[in-house]
Amino acid sequence: MDFTTIQNSFSSVNGLINQLIPIIISIALLFFLVGIIQYVTAGGDEERRTAARGMIIFGIIALFVMVSVWGFVNILTKTFFSGQATQGPITIPLGVQPPTAR
């Protein structure tokens, strides 16, 4: 399998995820906010508060998972397919160089 084929595949997946993630994050945020509104308006009804609490937790978990997946795919894409392989050797920054002996 050719490296450019793998790179193109990951770029396509990254592009698709970058388009879908904001939509899914918006839906998860909407679940979270609706859950908060339902929790506040439930008053003393324990069943409605429990259902709203579940919706809030689902929204938080969905937000966490989506942001994590988005970050993980971007990290993988930038780490392995940033184009450095065609630009020559990778240089590692060493920080401050020690003084040379005289």
Buried (B, 14 or more C-beta within 10 A) or exposed (E): EEEEEEBEEBEEEBEEBEEEBEEBBEBBBEBBEBBBEBBEEBEEEEEBBEBBBEBBEBBBEBBEEBEEBBEEBBEEBEEEBEEEEEEEEEEEEEEEEEEEEE
